[in-house]
Amino acid sequence: MAETNTPSVDEPITRRGFVGWAAGLAGAFAALVAGVPVLGSLVAAGPPAKQGDLVRVADISTLPDGVPAALTFVDQTQDAYDYSILPHSVWVVRGSEAASGGLGLTAEADAITVFSPVCTHLGCQVFWDASTGHFVCPCHNSVFSIDGRVVSGPAPRGLDVLPTEVRDGALYVRWVDYTPAISEKIPV
Ligand code: FES
């Protein structure tokens, strides 16, 4: 049977045996402590700190004209050692007043607006009700127009418009969480 340095329950612990065993334990502990900075440097070598990059969500040519489209994308953020990968959905509205059937879009044919789906009242997710041509929140019945304005209900402000960019025919969106239940649009 292999020999071990740990005291056996069957054997009385001699003074010399105990000292040897304790010295071994102290050495193991010292090696562990010495390894901690190495572990820390490996963690610190992750991606550089960033917050809410623009993420490519669609080719402009694939977006429907005058009808809101629900798109999803994955957002990666890092705040110090807090690294997260979160899926988000957004409502993308592209098109002109004519294309939307008089629902209230701009006169600019290729105007694109990306709304957060988070209701500005208390944070439920709004959906597009094609039968009424409005965004509707199922929680307390806030209703928003196709251009995000409050039509009725307790929502204190319109739907939050997210930052966007168009590059090489593609739409990029930056996810932002805004503070609910207040009239001002303020990032959390
Ligand atoms: S959370 Fe949308 S109306 Fe209350």
Boltz pocket constraint, residues with backbone or C-beta under 6 A from the ligand:
constraints:
  - pocket:
      binder: B
      contacts: [[A, 119], [A, 120], [A, 121], [A, 122], [A, 123], [A, 124], [A, 137], [A, 138], [A, 139], [A, 140], [A, 141], [A, 142], [A, 153], [A, 154], [A, 155]]
      max_distance: 6.0
